């Protein structure tokens, strides 16, 4: 791969986007996207959830009013703000749409304060008498309770000293603890308890530690289920560390750290390599497949067939999107499970202050952080449905599914019926299209080529058509062949002739899925390229470009231009919008 002789097209495209941003903000047509303007919607939602459900301020009118305010603010954000970084402004559009949908799920579709319960851990103290500490006790009113509280404190101190003396043999997580389903903390609870409960609610999209956890996740560990069966009516199910979709659970911190750190390193290098290849191809700056193939492709096969060139570009785009998402998803588990853990933290002899709160310790449990993506083998088993529902991340599944259920109930059909499933699937893909198209909407002010409706929106709506086609073929297949794969003879006994083997069916599904995306993925990834998404630099140091594999001007350091953020202040006209401009 030889360096280009002229400045990279991607760098010219990036400079044009920066110039357009400076023009729009200087003329006052748009405001710079700052940290404060981005946070106001979430802050309003968070403050409302600090109000207990027993308060008179919590009712349907206030819930709907808060949702309407969040909707208006996020609409204002998408239509009136811009960021210098294309990736940041695109992410702001998606985050605004997702934040509005999440607010609708918690406030309109459901009443999270009264319906949702969080899994929390309680330390059992005392000499086996079953007494416990819930980390949220009210003030004592008798001398006996004061003495008991002092004894409890003394026991805790002695337990901590014993743990410090025996660091080589840390106690298991389930030693002398029990688990409960904690509804919204009562008014007598501490402020910090409500704060942690709400923070987990607003940021835990898969519900791995909640009573509304999505399907497809591994089961809770056996000791957690056993404890819950004693404190609630929840039945005990089979302990499955790997779910039926292949998503893995980690019961201890070391394997969780090893897995996610390996993912971070591998995905970092993959992102670096893909960006290096993208810089050589003008398509990733223009979105036009008519642009010539990169020089390294023509050295392999000249002339490079247009079909192979399109497959290569679509594949590279898909790998970039999935790798960036996997990298982002791998950041959270090591952070929370390691830094909040008292036994595995670098602050082992001085546990994290957050870990001292009983209702925060559950956040350090490694089994709350299963893999975000399933194995790609699901495509061979389930086809297009497996691509979206089993391999791809399920971070938004609960909100999408809830919107679909509300729509089905609204049209008056049963959720389990064929019509109900068709309606739910359409709503899920339609809402997903709205969320992803919002990123293109906010970029359309700087790139006239961006197509929110004919691009991202159309892509997700078309996916519903593909799933329905696949479902129809499956129904016809079962009627013609049946559920079994062995053809019966005249006497009713199997003659041993397999109609179609599992491997052949898997290969057919695999080919079908990728042929489908060959004709439909361009709706989305071409819009990414036209909007300038691939001009962003998610990594600061590039190994491959530092070794001379990039284009002219590429090197080890990728974050030039004065840093990613700068303080913005408009002279006091709108102080609530002042903050770090991205």
VEXKEMI-568221 format. One record per residue: x, z, y of N, C-alpha, C in turn. Coordinates in steps of 0.02 Angstrom, whole numbers, plus 50000, padded with zeros to 5 digits. Atoms other than C-alpha are relative to their C-alpha. Example, Ala and Ser with C-alpha at 12.3 -4.5 7.8 and 13.67 -1.06 7.14 Angstrom:
! VEXKEMI-568221
500455000049941506155039049775500455000050060 499584999749941506845035749947499615003750055 
//
This chain:
! VEXKEMI-568221
500425000049940500005000050000500445000050062 499575000749941500864994050159499635002150063 500324998249937500525001250331499784993950038 500255005649961499494990250444500464998650059 499575002049944500364980550582499675001150067 500374999049938499014984050711499645006749996 500364993650001498084999850763499394999649954 500544999850048496795005150635499334998950034 500675001249972495024999050662499615006450004 500374993849999494375016250619500175004250062 499814996349940495375023550763499694997050063 500355003249944494655010750883499275002050002 500704997950003492915015050823499915007150022 500034993049979493255033550846500085000750075 499904999749928493905030851023499394997550038 500625002449969492335020851066499465005449999 500504994750005491245035151005500175005750048 499814994849952492245047651108499864997750072 500135002649933492115036451261499255000250016 500724999749990490245035151238499755007050011 500184992949990490115054051223500175002350071 499804998149932491085056551385499534996950052 500455003449953489965043851471499315003450002 500674997050003488335051851413499985006950031 500004993249973488835069551458500195000150074 499815000349929489645064951624499414997850043 500585002449963488085055651680499415004949997 500544995150005487015070651631499424997949956 500545002350044485975060751506499955004549938 499994995450057486485072851367500435006050017 499624993949991487165090451360500495000849942 499534998750056488695095551258499705005049951 500234995550052488235103751094500485005949996 499584994150000488885121551105499795004849945 500154995050051488935136250987499365003850015 500604996249982487575145351084499374995749993 500595004250005486375130651094499824998749927 500135001250071486575127750907499715006249966 500194993750034486235146150866499335002850022 500604996849974484675149650969499414999849951 500555000350048483445143650837500075004949944 499874995350053484245153750699499955007250025 500034993249973484395168950812499285002350010 500704998249992482535168550853499695001749932 500274998850067482095167350668500265006649973 499704993850026483295181450625499705006150034 500284994349963482625193050761499285001449977 500694998950022480835190250703499995003449932 500004997050067481285194950525500265007350001 499824992949994481985211550587499395004450013 500624996249988480195216650630499675001449932 500304998550065479435225750479499314996849994 500665003050009477875217950403499425004750015 500524995149983476925234050438499865000350075 500094999949928477125231250625499424995550021 500545004149974475685224350727500264993350026 499715006349977476885210850787500074994949943 499955004550057476905203550612499294998049978 500655002750021475365192850584500054992449998 499985007350007474915174750555500134996650067 499915003149934474835170850741500745000250021 499304999549979476595177350775500454995949955 499605004150045477295168850620499974992750020 500085007049981476585152150671500314998650069 499715000849934477145154750851500764999549997 499275000250009478935158250798500204993349970 499845006550030478925142750688499944994450051 500095005249950478245131950830500575000150051 499454999549952479605138550946500644997349969 499425002750035480955134750817499964992449997 500095007350004480235117250795500144996750068 499895002949933480225113950983500735000350020 499294999449981481995120451006500434995049962 499605004650040482705110150864499864992750020 500155006749974481795094750930500384998750065 499615000449937482585098051100500744999149984 499305000550018484275100051015500184993049976 499865006650027484165083450923499964994550053 500135005349951483555073451073500415000650064 499684998949935484585080951215500725002349997 499324997450006486275086451146500434995049961 499525004050034487835077551088500645004049990 499354996950013489495083051013500534994649998 499465004950001491165074551028500144997649929 499885001850069491435075050841499384996949969 500575003450030490315062750749499735004049942 500224996150057490265073450593499625006250022 500344994049976489765088750693499304998350026 500655001849972488355079950785499534997749945 500425001950056487725072250623499775006249961 500184993750033487785089350540499515004150040 500484996349958486875096850688499304997149993 500655002950010485465084450665499695002049934 500264998050066485295088250479499845007550000 500114992849999485465107050510499375001850040 500604998749960484105106550644499374998549960 500585001750040482895097650529499925004949941 500034995350055483345108950383499785007050024 500204993549973483185124650491499265000350015 500725000249987481445119150543499615000349935 500344999850065480935116050362500065006949968 499914993450029481665132750307499565005150036 500454995649963480715141550446499284999049979 500675001350023479125132950390499885003149931 500064997150067479455138650211499905007550003 500014992749997479725156850260499425002850041 500514997549954478385158150394499314996949990 500645003550003477025145250362499784999149927 500185001250069477045139950180499975006549960 499984993550032477485157450122500085005450052 499874994249957477545174750199500565003949968 499424997450034479305179750153500045007650003 499944992749994479165197650216499585003749948 500464996650047477735201950098500054997349929 499995003150066478065190049952500685000349965 499345000650030479935189949925500315006849988 499644993950017480995203249841500724998249984 499295001150010482875204649837500275004649946 499684996050051483905210549691500545004450033 499514995349970484875226149744500245004849947 499674995550047486035238049655500005007050029 500004993049981485905256849660500495003949957 499544995750037487255269149611499625005949971 500294994150033486705282349486500515005550002 499544994349992487505299149529499705006149967 500244993850032487365316449458500275000549929 499754998650067487705323449285499514997449948 500435003050050486615311449188499275002050007 500694998049992484995318249259499564994450026 500405005749977484465301149315499934999650075 500045000549927484655304849501500414994150022 499675006049976485235290349606500065000150074 499945001149928485765284849777499814992950015 500205006849983484905270049853500314997550063 499665002449941485995269150004499564999650061 500465000949946484485270650116499535006050006 500404994150000483865288650112499855002350071 500184997349936482965296450256500335006750011 499694993649985483525312650340499705005549958 500234994450040483415328550235499655005150045 500394995249960482175341650291500045007049972 499954993350029482605356350177500735001549984 499324998050016484165366250137500214997449932 499845002550067484045360749956500224992750003 499815007049996484105342450002500674999250035 499355000349968485585345750116500565001549950 499494998450050486535354149975500084994349950 499975005650048486075339749858500374994150030 499655005549968486685327149985500755001450003 499304998349998488325336650003500324999249931 499755000950068488525337049814500094992649983 499965007250013488175318449806500614997050034 499425002549964489485315049939500645002049966 499404997650035490745325749845500114996049936 499945004050061490375316149685500264993050016 499765006649982490635299749773500755000150016 499294999649983492305305249843500435000849938 499624999050062492895311349674500024993749958 500025006350038492335295049594500484994850030 499555004849968493285284949723500745001849987 499314997950014494865295449697500194998449928 499865001550070494725293449509500114992549991 499925007350005494525274749530500684997850027 499365001849971496065273849641500585002149955 499474997850045497095283749514500064995649938 500015004050061496625271549377499844992750017 500135006949978496725254549462500124995049945 499875004750053497395246649305499414999149953 500585000550043495735249849218499365000550042 500604999849959494345245449340499375000549958 500624999350036492625250549287499584993750006 500425006049995491405236549246499475000950053 500484999949946490145231749376499375004049983 500624996850020488685238849276500085007249978 499904993150018489435256249254499635004650048 500374995149960488245269849317499644996950059 500405003149948487185257949417499354997649969 500625003250023485425251349405499784995150053 500215005449957484565236249480499245000450010 500704999849982482915235249569499824993850041 500255005249955481835222249656499805003450065 500134996849936481875227449838499584995450044 500415003749951480425221249944500285001350070 499744999049932480615221150132500105007650011 499864992849991481455237850175499485003450044 500524996449961480195250750238500255002050069 499794998149932480185256450420500495005950001 499544994350001481105272350369500714998149980 499335002250020482575262050307500444999050062 499535000949945484125259650410499974992950027 499975006649970484375245150527500454995449961 499525004150037485855239150425499694997449936 500325002350062484785238150269499564993950015 500415005849981483535226650355500434994150021 499545005349978484975216850432500274996249940 499715003350059485765213350262499464996449960 500555003250037484095209550179499814993450032 500195006049964483655196850313500554994850000 499445004849999485385189050322500044996449933 499995003150066485345186050135499414995249991 500595004350005483595178850146500094993350035 499945006049959484015166350282500564995449977 499425004050019485625160250201500044998649925 499995000950072485225160850014499474994949981 500495005350008484385144049989499784999149927 500195000850071484395144149797499665006249972 500334993950023483755161949783500305002949938 499694997650062485025166949651499915007549990 500114992850005484715185349689499325002150024 500674998649975482865184349732499484998649946 500535001150050481215184349640499714993050002 500235007049997480955166049690500564995249981 499435004150018482585159449616499774993549967 500215006650024482495140949577500134999349925 499885001550070482385134249401500644995949994 499375003550011483965126949327500615004450007 499444995449995485055141949369500075003849934 499924995850060485815152349228499605006550008 500374993749997484905168349183500435005550031 499634994249978485385185049255500365003149941 499644996950057486665194649150499565004949962 500414995950044485995204849005499925007150028 500064993149976486395221749084499555000450062 500445000049942485485216749244499274999549977 500685000750025483955211149148499755006449967 500204993850032483955227049046499825005350051 500144995149948484025237649203499354998350036 500625001949966482635227649286499395001349957 500564998750044481535229549132499805007350001 500154992849997481645248349155499725002050068 500244998249933481275248349342499424995750023 500555004449981479975234449346499694997249936 500355002950057478805224849234500304993349979 499705006550016479985209849224500224999949928 499795000450070480195204349043500734997749994 499315002050013481925202048969500014993249964 499945006650031482395184048927500704999349970 499355001150032483855176948830500554999150052 499435000549955485525178748915500344993349991 499715006750003486125161048954500504999150057 499495001149947487785160149051500034992850024 500035007149980487565141149053499274997849994 500715001950000485845134649101499894993749960 500165006150037484945120449014500224993750036 499745005649962485585109149153500764999850001 499274999850002487395114149120500325003750057 499724996249944487615125149274500275006649974 499644994350029488865138949236499965006250045 499994993549966488785157449283500665003549985 499374996350008490325168549307499865007450007 500174993050001490155186749259500535004550029 499464996149971491835192749325500344995950055 499705003349942492835188849481500584995449983 499435004450012494455181649407499824992849979 500175007050015493655166349322499654996550057 500335003149943492575163349475500524997750051 499475001949954494125163449586500404994149973 499605005350029495115152649468499644993350003 500395006350000493725139649455499934997250070 500135002549932493325138449641500634998350038 499375001749966495115138749702500264993349973 499815006550028495505124549581499584994450029 500435005049969493995115249650500224998450071 499805001149930494585117749829500624995750004 499385003949998496315110949792499874992849979 500135006850024495675096149692499594996050049 500435003649953494315091649817500364998650066 499605001249939495515093449965500424993749992 499585005950013496705080749888499574993849991 500445005850008495245069449840499754997550067 500225001949933494565069550018500564996450037 499425003049966496305065650083500124992949974 499885006650029496515051049963499454995150021 500555004549982494785043749999500044997950073 499945001749930495035044650187500584995250012 499435004649994496725036250168499804992949981 500255006650020495895021850075499504997250050 500495002349952494475021050201500324997250063 499675002349938495685018850346500244992849994 499775006850011496235002350268499434995049997 500585004450010494474995250255499555000250061 500415000349939493524989450409499275001549987 500714998650015491854991650319499815007150019 500164993049988491945010550340499975001850074 500074999149928491995008350528499434995850029 500515004549974490694994650546499365000049958 500585000150043489534995850396499814993049977 500155006950019489614977050368500414998049938 499655002050061490024971050192500344993250008 499685006549989490544954250265500725000750023 499304999049980492184961850327500454998849941 499545001750056493694956450224500205006249961 499774994650043494314966950080500675002750026 499364997349978495774978750116500584996549966 499425003750024497524971950088500205002249930 499794997750066497884982849937499534997549946 500465002750050496314976049849500174992749985 499845007150012496814957849873500664999149964 499385000450039498544961349803499875001049926 500184998950071497694967049642499634994049972 500415005650023496434952949629499814995750060 500135004549944496374938149748499734993449973 500424996549951495114932749796499615005749967 500364994250027494224949349774499264998549999 500715001950005492444946149709499565004450044 500444996049956491084951649833499625005449963 500374994950038490124960749696500435006149987 499544994450013491634971249648500175003750065 499844996849936492014974349831499435004650022 500574995749982490254981049862499985006149955 499994994350046490354991949706500545005050020 499454995649979492024998749764499825004050062 500174996549938491375003049937499445005049990 500534995350014489785011049874500265006049960 499724994650040490755021049746500435004750042 499584995949957492015026949875499585004350047 500454996249956490605032149992499675005849963 500324994850039489705041749855500485005649982 499504995050017491295050449802500175004350061 499844996349940491655055449982499455005050016 500564995449985489925062950009499985005749951 500044994750050489895072449845500605004650002 499404995849998491695078549862499995004750060 500054995649941491415085250038499505005649988 500494994850015489855094449980500275005049949 499714995550050490755101549828500535004550032 499494996049966492195107249939499675005550042 500344995049959490995116050058499675005349957 500334995150044490035124249914500505004549966 499504995950033491665130649838500325005150046 499714995249953492125140349996499665006849997 500384993849997490745153449985500155005049945 499914995250055490965161249811500645004250005 499414995749995492785166749832499965004850059 500044995949940492425173350006499585006349988 500464994350007490945184349963500165004349940 499894996050061491335189649785500675003650001 499334997050000493165193449822500085005050057 499884995649943493205200749996499525006050003 500484994449999491645211549971500075004549939 499924996050061492235218149803500495005650011 499554994249992492995235549798500555000049948 499514999850054493925232649634500474994150000 499585006050000494615215249665500234998150069 499825001549932494865215849852500725001850014 499334997849979496585216349933499975006850033 500094993349971495875232050016499785004949945 500234996150057495735240249844500005007550015 499964992849986496305257249907499615001850063 500434998849943495215255350062499464994849999 500515005250010493635246050010499714997550066 500315003149941492795234350132499445004450026 500564996049973491615243550252499334997549977 500645002650023490225231850197499855002249929 500124998050069490485236950017499765007349996 500254993150001490115255150063499255000350006 500735000249996488325249950097499734997749932 500245001350067487415250549931499624993449996 500405006050002486265236349979500404993750015 499565005849992487755224950018500424998649939 499555000950056488685227649855499774994549953 500255005250044487555215649763500294993250020 499745006449976488285201649870500694998549971 499345001150029489985204149786499964998449925 500085001450071489275201249611500154992649986 499815007050010490105185349545499454995949967 500525003850035488585180549439499464997450048 500465002749950487635177149601500224993250026 499725006149973488715161849632500144994949944 499905005350051488425148949493500224993550034 499785006549974489065131249512499454996650040 500495003549958488225120749646499784993449968 500155006450032488295104449547499995000849925 500015000150072487845101549367500474994749973 499575005250029488835090549245499684993150007 500255006849992488685071749269499694997449936 500305002050063488185070549086499245000150002 500734999949994486405074349142499714993050014 500235006949987486295056149198499884996349935 500105003250065486495050549018499375002549965 500574996950035485095062248962499354998850037 500625000249961483845061249105499954994150047 500035005849957484275045449200500005001750074 500044998949928483845044649385499735006950016 500264993249990482855060649371500555005249990 499454995450011484405069149302500524999650056 499525000749945485475062049443499795004550059 500254996249943484375070249576499845007349983 500254993350015483695085349484500465004349958 499574996150043485145090849374500734999750021 499305000449980486825084049433500095001650074 499934998949928486585083849623499855007250017 500114993049981486605100349716499265001450012 500704998049994484965109949722499915005150057 500044995149946485245119449885499334999850036 500625000649963483645112749963499384999849955 500545001050049482585112849805499395004250015 500574995549991481505128049844499574997850059 500385002149941481005122050018499644993449987 500325006450015480675104249959499425000949951 500514998950051479695110249808499405003650029 500554996449968478665122249913499584995350043 500375004849960478205108350034499584995449955 500395004150046477675097649886499405003649971 500564996150027476605111549814499455000950052 500504999349947475745114249981499624993450009 500345006549993475375095549993499524998849942 500445000950058474655095149816499385004350007 500584995749990473545109949853499554997450055 500405002649944473005101550014499564994149981 500405005850021472405085749927499535001749943 500484997650049471515095949795500114997549930 499865001950069472385090549634500425005549968 499624994950036473175101349500500744998350000 499285001149996475045103649511500274997249934 499745002150065475285100749324499764993049980 500265006650018474295084449321500494994550020 499575005649984475095067349329499974998350075 500085001449928474375064349503500365005350042 499664994749963475035081249559500744999250000 499285001050003476785077449498500224994150043 499835005849958476755060449585500005002050074 500044997949931476215068349749500595004650018 499444995549987477515082249735500654996250007 499375003849997478915069949700500044996050064 499995003949938478415059049848500155004550060 499894995549944478355073849967500735002450001 499304997750004480055080149905500474994850029 499555005249975480905063549938499864998250073 500165001449931479965060650100500305005350047 499724994649959480465077650170500764999550001 499285000850002482245074850112500224994250046 499855005549954482225058150204499975002150073 500064997649931481635066750363500605004250020 499424995749985483045079550352500624995850011 499395003949994484415066750325499964994850057 500075004849945483705054250451500125003350067 499894996649936483835067550587500724999550023 499305000949980485725065950582500114993250030 499935006749973485575047350612499654999450068 500365000249936484315050250752500445002450057 499594997149946485515060950852500614995550014 499445004549989486895047850828499794993350031 500235006649975485815033150881500114999350075 499865000549928486165037551064500694997150013 499325002549990487995032751037500154993849959 499915006050040487815019150906499324996649992 500635003550005486415006650927499884997449929 500075002550068486765000850749499695005149952 500294994950043486145017450678499264998749988 500695001550019484495015450586499705005949963 500274994050034483655032150550499434998449952 500585001450042482045024750480500154995049946 499855005250049482705009150394500625001749959 499414998050037484245018450332499875005949955 500064993950041484215036450272499285001349978 500704998650017482315038250279499774995349943 500215004850051482005022450178500355001249933 499634998750061483355026950052499655005349957 500304994550039482515043250001499284998349978 500675002050020480765035950000500044995249940 499925004650055481375022049885500185003649935 499824996250060482095035049765499385002349963 500634998150033480315040749731499744994249958 500225005950038479895023049677500404999449935 499585000450059481375023049558499825005249948 500184994750046480885039649481499334998549967 500655001750029479095033649457500064994349950 499885005550048479705017549374500295002849935 499684996950059480785027749258499495004049960 500514996150034479335039349218499514995449963 500455004650033478205024549178500314996949938 499665002750059479495016849061500045005249945 499964994850050479685033548975499345001049964 500664999250030477805034948946499864994249951 500115005750044477715017248874500435000549938 499544999450056479225020448765499735005049948 500254995050047478465036048689499374997549963 500605002750034476835026948652500184994849948 499815005350046477725012548567500425002849943 499524997650050479125021648477499825007049975 500134993050018478535039748478500575004450022 499494995249980479535055548507500604999949953 499465000250048480545053448348500414993750006 499555005849997481985041448327500104996849932 499945002950066481735037548141499354996649982 500605003950016480525023848090499745001949931 500304998050064479315028747949499834993849959 500165005350046479045018047795499264999749985 500715000650018477385012547719499725006349969 500244994050033477285028647619500025006150045 499994994549953477485039347775500655003750001 499354996750000479255044647733500514996050041 499505003549961480735040547842500454995749957 499585004550038481735025747782500735000350022 499314999049979483285031547874500264995150051 499785004949951483335017448000499875002650070 500084997549932483655023548175499774994450046 500255005049954482635014148305500514998950056 499505000349947483825018048449500405006549996 499604993950003485275030248441500025003350068 499954996149937485535043848572500524997050046 499465002949959487145035548630499774993650035 500255006149969486285019048660499525001650056 500474997949947484885027448758500385002750060 499604997349945486185036848860500344994550039 499675005649966487115020748898499514996050041 500515003749963485505012148950499825003850064 500164996049941485075026549068500574999650051 499425000149955486835026549140500034993350038 499985006649968486805007749174499414999350048 500595000549958485035008749245500105003750067 499914996049939485485022449369500484996650047 499505002849956487015013549435499814993050025 500285006249974486164996649447499505001450055 500484998149949484785005249544500345001850065 499644998149939486025012849666500384994250030 499675005849973486934996349683499554996450051 500475003449956485364989249764499695004550053 500334995449952484765004849857500485004450040 499564995349966486275015549904500244997550068 499785002749936486755003650044499565002150058 500434997649947485245009550142500285006250033 499744993749973486095026350163500734999450021 499284999949984487975023450155500184994750052 499885004849945487915007750264499845003150067 500184996649938487045018350394500535005250019 499454995449987488415031450376500584996350035 499445003849972489735018250411499844997450070 500195002649933488775010350557499995005650052 500054994449953488525027550635500675003150016 499334997449986490385031350628500165006549965 499894993750035490285045750504500715000449972 499354999850034491905040750418500595000150048 499454999249952492915042350578500205007350007 499844992949992492915061250560500615002049958 499424997450036494415071450499499855007149977 500164993350023493875086150391500615004249982 499404996450020495665090850344500524999450056 499494999949947497095095450459500654996849980 499365002650025498575090350351499874995149944 500105005250050498615074250251500644999049960 499435001150044499775072850102500154992649993 499905007150014499505054450067500194996150063 499815003449939499575048750247500685002250024 499334997749983501105059550274500544996649960 499525003650041501955050250133500054992650017 499955006849977501685033950225499504995249970 500495004250031500165027450132499424998250046 500545001449953499045026850285500134993850041 499915005649955498885014250424500445002150058 499584998549943499875013250584499705005650042 500234994349961499755029550679499815006049958 500164994450044499315040250528500635004049985 499444995750016500415054950484499775006449967 500184993750033500455072650416499445003650037 500494996249961499445080350558499434995550021 500595004249989497665073850577499565002350057 500444997349949496885085050710500334999550069 499735000949933497595077650869499455000150052 500495000549946496755077051038499785006550029 500164993849964496785095051098499595005049962 500354995050039495915104150957499274998549992 500695001650017494165104450884499485002850049 500504996949957493315115451016500295001450069 499824998349932493345119051202499425003650032 500544996249967492365131251311499654995650051 500395003949953490955123151409499555004650040 500414996049954490095130751561499774995450056 500265004849951488955121451681499915003050069 500024997249933489255132251833499435004950012 500524995049992487865144851801499294997350001 500675002849999486395132751798499625001949936 500314998250065486045135951612500505004349961 499494995850033487125150751559499855001049926 500164999150070486175152251394500254994449955 499735005650038486905135451343500764999850000 499274999949997488705140051382500285002349932 499694998250063489875141651234500544995149982 499485004550024491155132551130499684993249984 500245006750013490835113851134500424996949944 499655002750058491265105350970500264993050016 
//
